[in-house]
Each structure stands twice: as C-alpha cells, then as structure tokens.
Amino acid sequence: MKVLYVCTELFPFLKTGGLADVSAGLAPALQALGCEVRLLLPAFPAISDQVISTRPIAPLPEGQMPWGQAPDLPPASLTLITLPGFELPVYLVQAPALYDRPGNPYVGSDGQDWADNAVRFAALGWAGAALGRGLDPDWLPDVIHCHDWHAGLTPAYVRAFAEANQDTPATVFTIHNLAYQGLFPAAEFARLGLPKAWLDVNGIEFFGRVSFMKAALRYADRITTVSPTYAREIMAPAQGHGLDGLLRERANALSGVLNGVDDQVWNPANDALLPARFDADKLQGKTLAKSALQAKFSLEPRPAALVFGVVSRLTPQKGLHLLPQVLAELVQRGGQLALLGQGDLALEQAFVDAAVRHPGQVGVRIGYDEPTAHAVIAGADVILVPSEFEPCGLTQLYALRYGTLPLVRRIGGLADTVVDCTLENLDEGSATGFVFDDMSPAGLLGAVRRAFALFRRPDDWSAVQQRGMRLRFDWHTAALHYLAMYQSLRPSAK
C-alpha cells in the first residue's frame, strides 16, 4: 500500500501547532504497519534549509487539462529529499516565489495572512494530484491522505482527473480544525485551474467565496477528523461553521480517529528536556520538575502549592479568556499559574498584567518553545484546557503521560480522553482529570475548586495521577484505523 501524506508541517523541522506532531507520529506509524509512505510539503525555508540530499523529479504540469487550464502558478517543481533523523522520503514543492519567505509559513511579519495564500496552497494540492497521476515515474500512490485546508484542493484536483476518465488514487482528507477553512475571494477561482462549473454552491463556493476546506469535504473519498466526538459535533450547526449540511450529506464517509502521542518525544521516562526522568512507579523526578518549573517562571518555591499550567495558543477557541476572571481565587486558595502561549494581543496583555498583580504566584512567558512546553507539562500539577471547542487536543494527552491532571471542558476530543473525578468515577477507578460543561467563569472555577479538593487528598490524587500515566494513546492504534480505511478504498493494493 503506497500512501502519499500531504501536509504543511513536520516536527521537529517546522511546527506552529499540533499538526506538526501528527505528521511526525502518524506517517511513521503507517510505515511500521507495512505502508510505503512518502510525505509532500511546501519547500518552506525551515524545512528546505535542513535537507541532507535532494533529487529533482519534474516540473509541475502546466497548460491544457481535460477540463480546462492547469492552475496559474509561478515556476514550480518537485524534488525528493531526505531530512536528518527522519526515515521517510519527502517530496518538496519547490516554488521560491511562493514559499521562500522568513518566519511563519502562513502569515507575514504583520500577523496578516499572505495575500497569495490561495495560490501558495493550490500549488501544494496540484503537486499532490500530479503525483497521483504519475509525476514521479518511479512511485505512484494508491491513496493520498491530505491534512487540513492547506491540502484541501488535492482531492478536488484528483476528482477533476477522475471525472475526465483518468486513473487516479483514492483520497482521504483529515479535518484538524474546521474553524480554519482556507477562504478566499471568488476572484481567485480563475487561477486555481478547476472546472468552471465548480464555482457553485454544489462545488467549492462558500457564501460568495472559495473554500479549500469545502473542496476537500465535497470531493475526498473519505473524510476523517481527530476524535469521534468532534466528528459528531461538526454535523450540527454549533460546531459546523457553515459546513454542517455538507457533512451531514457525507455522513457515511465521515469518521473520527483519535490522535496519538509520539512516545519518543512525550515520555517522562526518556525525556532529555527534564531535570530528572520519571514514570508512574517512580515519581521523584516529577517533584524535581515542579521545582524547576517554579524557578523557571519566577514562582515562589512552595512544594505544597497546586501549580496550574497552560501551554496554548491564546485564542477564544481555547477558552483562556475565562482564566483571568478566576485567577484571583486560584491564587487566594494557594495555587500558582505557569503559562506559555501567544496569540490574541488582548489576552497576552491580560496575563502579563495578572503576573504583575500576583508576583511569585503567576508566571507568564509570551511565545512558544519546545523545552519550556515540556517543562510546563512535566512540572505542573494540573494542565488547563478549557476550550470552547477542541477537535482532539494533544496537550491533555501529553499531560496524562506526565502525571499532570488535565482540567478540560467536556467537548470534542477532550470529552473522549479525560474522565472526570466524580465520586463515582474515583470509586470505580476510572477518573483521570477534571471536566466541566458550562463555558463560563463559574464553570471553570467549579472544576478548579474540585482540583484543590482532590489535591488535599494525596492518596486519591496519586491514584488518579498514576492511572493517567498508564494510559496509552498511541499512533499505532490510529494507524490501524487508517490502514483499514485505505484497504477498503483500494482492496487490490498490497
């Protein structure tokens, strides 16, 4: 089974969020099951600057297609490269005019989306479809697995070839966050090289604009998202972001496959970024991690403090606008906060101000770096993920592995992975964290108070902590689901 994995990020080479971790975990897990996997990414500098070896493949197709003109792109070609420490082959879309830019791959230094993002990611989709049509004469995929809106035109281009009676691979599209849809002015459609009839409500038109996400949902053979609960939620208006009708229409093609955790990166027993390693049976290292975290964030060195951690984008989706409203009581009860994140400027300032108001009890770092993320997740007692919506969430999965109890809202993948510390669940031995429902300061504060209550019962706290540490959300399980899906689409592929 040959699988082309189309994405935009790959840890540790380029990461702006959890998508990079998924790519680094799922693709090798599929390879371990016997799939022959190759990745396709844009040649962003963060990736191309680390290439070990490269082999030119071919220019991307131009000119007349069976349905019309190919996409209107600047010069673009494909190379096959190798990256240090990553065993799978990687194709890069080489288009300097599109990708050779510093900083974030999606936005400029002013924080605004690059004006030509439609063409930048159309090129990625076109490259995926071209590989599916044999652009590399030495390798032809059976399945193309595309991730998030950036790769959303891949299934559309493949369908255009299929409707012109061309041989094509099967396509699978994974939604990582339906809120980000790749929306562009309708005027961009003329450059995309798609059948003219598709600029329609039954094609990729979305309220007068072009939607890359809708293109994938309309034309992929199978649609997945990153947790079973989120797959159900997005078929209703509240979480559907205007696409719930299409998703209900395609319900038989939609399923949820829970994300996993890369045990080589997120494992306290072998984490080189920690001051000492630990596991569920030997937790002394976690005590050292807590002390190191307090020092790193200039928190008072109080072993008895209940330390809450945050590692997150600071956006309304993440529910962190609720946290400043409960911080005073959290500190009054003897708690501390260590926050690592960036995003909404008003939220950033609110947390900076909170650190000034509560010196030694609230520590804030605006930004993101991997060592500090590991420090927070390993050293905190509780990790806060009070999201308004959450397709899967990886932070709570990492936290469980490190004996850091997740405090989450009952939504999406958070509902699928964290069991509330109710008396019944504690008695049955299933509790792993704290779960609340009401998206309000009162809802969050109720869960915070329950965390303090359990922390005062060290034996119960330790039992919950060790239960979470022994759970395994692994990529092998996710890969098995995807392999079965691929085989159902291409039963003759070996």
MARFI-749520 format. One line per 5 residues: number of its first residue (from 1); for each residue x, y, z of C-alpha. Coordinates in steps of 0.001 Angstrom, whole numbers, m for minus. Example, Ala and Ser with C-alpha at 12.3 -4.5 7.8 and 13.67 -1.06 7.14 Angstrom:
2
1) 12300:m4500:7800; 13670:m1060:7140
END
This chain:
494
1) 0:0:0; 1620:3239:m1174; 430:6330:691; 1176:9967:m104; 810:12083:3042
6) 139:15761:2178; 665:18356:4900; 2400:21654:5672; 4254:20976:8936; 6554:18291:10299
11) 8084:18184:13776; 10875:18990:14587; 11588:20870:11359; 8556:23177:11226; 5884:23459:13894
16) 3223:26074:14574; 804:23679:16292; m274:20092:16784; m421:19355:13040; 3375:19006:13016
21) 3241:16436:15821; 569:14456:13988; 2677:14323:10832; 5735:13203:12777; 3771:10474:14556
26) 1163:9117:12152; 3257:8792:8987; 5979:6621:10592; 3287:4556:12362; 1711:3795:8987
31) 5122:2849:7632; 5597:463:10567; 2372:m1316:9558; 3771:m2027:6118; 2590:1026:4174
36) 5106:2675:1883; 4672:6293:2942; 6052:9444:1382; 5296:12980:2537; 4596:16043:417
41) 5226:19528:1857; 5885:23032:558; 9576:23952:477; 9361:26376:3387; 12848:27562:4454
46) 12566:25873:7854; 12397:22545:6017; 14497:23112:2903; 17388:24555:4936; 17787:21178:6686
51) 17772:18929:3614; 20532:16294:3534; 20107:15122:m43; 17856:16023:m2937; 16829:14574:m6277
56) 14865:16548:m8878; 11637:14865:m10005; 9838:17103:m12511; 8168:20478:m13053; 4519:20654:m12062
61) 2174:20154:m15044; 1162:23240:m16989; m1145:24110:m19850; m4299:22407:m21051; m6044:19802:m18909
66) m9073:17682:m19915; m11424:20181:m18213; m9530:23428:m18923; m6279:25126:m17938; m3934:23937:m15184
71) m3524:26239:m12155; m1872:29578:m12862; 1329:29163:m10822; 4789:30717:m10854; 7592:28272:m11797
76) 7232:25214:m9556; 8779:21772:m9484; 9067:18724:m7287; 12150:17309:m5594; 12585:14193:m3459
81) 14647:14877:m350; 15826:13351:2906; 15770:15062:6296; 18069:14375:9277; 16648:11837:11727
86) 13500:11278:9651; 13445:7991:7797; 10603:8578:5337; 11163:10124:1898; 9777:13634:1491
91) 8706:15473:m1648; 9085:19252:m1582; 7181:21642:m3807; 9931:23964:m4980; 8448:27377:m5790
96) 10653:30158:m4389; 8176:32873:m5367; 5587:31176:m3139; 7493:29708:m219; 10905:31336:185
101) 9831:33729:2935; 11021:34134:6517; 9031:33350:9628; 5577:31837:9899; 4509:29762:6874
106) 1010:31225:6770; 1280:34874:7823; 3679:37766:7331; 5534:39751:9966; 2456:41964:10337
111) 425:38970:11519; m1784:39038:8417; m2264:36132:6023; m23:36226:2979; m2088:37818:190
116) m1281:34970:m2221; m2119:32072:115; m4713:30757:m2337; m2034:30197:m4975; 570:29044:m2445
121) m1600:26176:m1261; m3189:25482:m4629; 362:24607:m5693; 556:22055:m2863; m2758:20499:m3899
126) m1762:20450:m7560; 1525:18730:m6702; m364:16063:m4742; m2707:15377:m7644; 212:15348:m10102
131) 1976:12697:m8026; m1263:10742:m8080; m1115:10901:m11880; 2465:9631:m12093; 4622:12759:m11968
136) 7295:10617:m10302; 7729:7714:m12757; 9262:5579:m10007; 6469:5878:m7446; 2668:6042:m7755
141) 477:6266:m4636; m2584:4095:m4072; m4003:6599:m1559; m3416:10293:m982; m4038:11344:2628
146) m4439:15132:2954; m4412:17185:6134; m6347:20384:6833; m7385:23143:4471; m3893:23810:3125
151) m4065:20454:1314; m7778:20795:590; m7534:21202:m3179; m5728:17885:m3590; m8945:15807:m3550
156) m10592:18355:m5868; m7837:18096:m8490; m7866:14299:m8202; m11652:14291:m8717; m11278:16541:m11779
161) m8918:13979:m13322; m11250:11118:m12342; m14274:12805:m13941; m12186:13114:m17119; m11833:9300:m17071
166) m8220:9350:m15896; m6804:6747:m13485; m6490:8256:m10018; m5671:7196:m6462; m8178:7228:m3617
171) m8247:10311:m1402; m8673:10702:2351; m8976:14112:3974; m8479:14768:7694; m10051:17811:9364
176) m7833:19046:12176; m9852:22190:12873; m12978:23054:10904; m12833:26674:12067; m9908:27322:9721
181) m11292:26809:6234; m8992:28492:3718; m11483:31103:2489; m10561:33349:m429; m12309:35848:m2723
186) m14226:34262:m5585; m11930:36138:m7988; m9138:33715:m7007; m11055:30813:m8559; m9874:31644:m12082
191) m6262:30933:m11050; m6964:27578:m9391; m7356:25501:m12554; m10578:23757:m11541; m13655:23030:m13704
196) m15597:26271:m14128; m18861:24651:m13017; m17377:24025:m9566; m17675:27687:m8555; m21117:26851:m7297
201) m22877:26015:m4049; m22621:22345:m5057; m18890:22765:m5656; m16409:24859:m3679; m18277:28170:m3435
206) m18997:29186:164; m21140:32302:777; m19640:34101:m2200; m16090:32951:m1574; m13909:29960:m2403
211) m13355:27415:395; m10428:24994:267; m11961:23091:3187; m15268:22709:1374; m13416:21474:m1718
216) m11945:18635:315; m15212:17794:2055; m17024:17737:m1283; m14539:15688:m3304; m12499:13415:m977
221) m13450:9730:m969; m13303:9588:2827; m13333:12298:5477; m11902:11864:8952; m11391:14099:11912
226) m9326:13700:15011; m11806:12387:17566; m15140:10547:17479; m16973:13233:19467; m15767:16025:17182
231) m16944:14030:14149; m20455:14118:15626; m20258:17746:16744; m19332:19159:13332; m22506:17753:11788
236) m24518:20205:13918; m24710:23987:13377; m22971:24948:16632; m19673:23360:15572; m20227:23049:11824
241) m19033:26546:10856; m21478:26620:7959; m20378:23228:6607; m22565:21034:8808; m25099:20495:5997
246) m22417:19156:3651; m21006:16990:6437; m24443:15528:7172; m24794:14851:3460; m21495:12972:3576
251) m22053:11348:6969; m21432:7851:5590; m17949:8941:4509; m17115:10704:7810; m15482:9157:10884
256) m13383:10188:13862; m9968:8682:14590; m8364:9808:17837; m4887:11293:17627; m1966:9666:19357
261) 1189:10618:21233; 4722:10073:19978; 6318:8068:22780; 9785:9039:21608; 9046:12733:22191
266) 6489:12806:25020; 7566:10255:27606; 8814:11290:31064; 10902:8121:31298; 13193:9218:28450
271) 12614:12981:28134; 16036:14614:27892; 14470:18071:28378; 13607:17338:32031; 15877:17823:35066
276) 15194:14187:36005; 13248:11401:34362; 10348:9611:35999; 7484:7187:35455; 4278:6091:37167
281) 6185:3971:39715; 8966:6470:40473; 7603:9995:40729; 10531:11703:42453; 11550:13213:39133
286) 8174:14936:38860; 8838:16680:42177; 12107:17990:40719; 10279:19050:37542; 7816:21040:39651
291) 10613:22842:41500; 12381:23584:38213; 9150:24942:36735; 8591:27245:39696; 12124:28575:39312
296) 11779:28982:35535; 8604:31063:35888; 9754:33003:38994; 7107:31367:41178; 7584:31024:44921
301) 9269:27665:45638; 6342:26167:47544; 6117:22369:47181; 2586:22431:48626; 1281:24873:46003
306) m1111:23446:43421; 537:24532:40173; m1695:25012:37146; m48:25016:33736; m1057:26362:30321
311) 630:25589:27000; m1598:27020:24309; m2380:29438:21574; m4128:32349:23275; m7362:32472:21314
316) m11058:32461:22221; m11295:28890:20903; m9027:27758:23729; m11330:29242:26359; m8479:31055:28067
321) m10410:34329:28213; m12118:32719:31237; m8888:32220:33162; m8092:35853:34141; m11537:36007:35730
326) m10796:33162:38153; m7104:33827:38837; m7701:35846:41992; m9484:32938:43694; m6981:30406:42324
331) m4140:32372:43951; m6123:33037:47135; m6568:29277:47551; m2807:28816:47378; m2475:27957:43712
336) 45:29124:41143; m32:29509:37359; 2719:28920:34777; 1543:29997:31305; 3328:29583:27976
341) 1470:30909:24951; 912:33582:22384; m1882:34811:20153; m4608:37340:20885; m2865:40567:21955
346) m5535:41471:24493; m5242:38049:26117; m1459:38265:26159; m1706:41604:27954; m4285:40279:30412
351) m1921:37531:31517; 1084:39853:31671; m970:42162:33890; m2006:39198:36073; 1649:38317:36611
356) 2279:41896:37805; m695:41716:40189; 345:38345:41585; 4152:38312:41732; 5560:34920:42640
361) 2211:33237:42044; 1570:33849:38324; 4363:33412:35790; 3858:34172:32094; 6012:33593:29017
366) 4664:35003:25764; 5806:32816:22860; 6481:29146:22349; 9481:26879:22579; 9657:23127:22957
371) 11840:22912:26118; 9534:25273:28031; 6463:23360:26833; 7956:20156:28238; 8832:21979:31477
376) 5242:23141:31984; 3615:19835:31103; 6008:17850:33311; 6200:20261:36242; 2606:21410:36671
381) 116:19524:38816; m2840:20432:36562; m2916:21390:32879; m5710:23761:31826; m7513:23130:28514
386) m10897:24898:28923; m11608:25023:25186; m14781:26353:23587; m14255:23609:21003; m11413:21132:20584
391) m11189:18674:17674; m8841:16388:19601; m6282:18198:21678; m2806:16838:22223; m1930:18858:25318
396) m4166:16816:27608; m2728:13580:26176; 815:14745:26874; m208:15834:30367; m1741:12465:31223
401) 1529:10790:30257; 3433:13088:32650; 1140:12688:35650; m305:16183:35202; m4072:16042:35654
406) m5995:17686:32789; m8724:20188:33615; m10857:20368:30477; m14234:21287:29097; m16444:18383:28005
411) m16106:18919:24276; m14611:17157:21242; m11519:15082:21884; m11307:16365:25451; m14546:14519:26218
416) m13110:11378:24600; m9872:11338:26589; m10450:12712:30113; m12690:11108:32758; m13985:13443:35456
421) m13021:12977:39094; m16555:12484:40347; m17035:10391:43467; m18447:7582:41310; m15500:7618:38904
426) m12997:7795:41762; m14701:4821:43371; m14696:2846:40112; m11059:3701:39394; m11689:5440:36061
431) m11089:9116:36919; m8168:10875:35191; m8875:14623:35482; m11434:17376:35920; m14222:18056:33413
436) m16740:20914:33291; m19562:21797:30914; m20614:25435:31258; m18456:27777:29165; m18283:30450:31861
441) m16000:31622:34674; m18283:29809:37120; m17978:26576:35159; m14186:26793:35092; m13990:27837:38733
446) m16067:24851:39828; m13541:22491:38251; m10634:24446:39773; m12195:24086:43234; m12552:20321:42711
451) m8886:20147:41772; m7974:21816:45078; m10281:19403:46935; m8635:16336:45418; m5139:17769:45965
456) m5873:17798:49700; m6339:14004:49484; m2848:12919:48404; m3599:9206:48193; m6538:9780:45835
461) m4516:12329:43850; m1680:9856:43408; m4057:7110:42269; m5603:9360:39605; m2173:10565:38546
466) m792:7055:38100; m3917:5894:36251; m3472:8680:33687; 219:7900:33282; m547:4287:32396
471) m2984:5176:29635; m1649:4868:26107; m2925:6998:23253; m544:5703:20634; m122:6299:16913
476) m148:2560:16263; m3855:2410:17117; m4671:5404:14908; m2598:3958:12071; m4537:673:12244
481) m7794:2591:11693; m6335:4424:8713; m4840:1298:7182; m8242:m404:7311; m9735:2651:5611
486) m7097:2640:2876; m7661:m1060:2267; m11410:m534:1949; m10728:2098:m719; m8050:134:m2571
491) m8564:m3554:m1709; m6248:m4717:m4514; m3270:m2652:m3257; m598:m4646:m1461
END
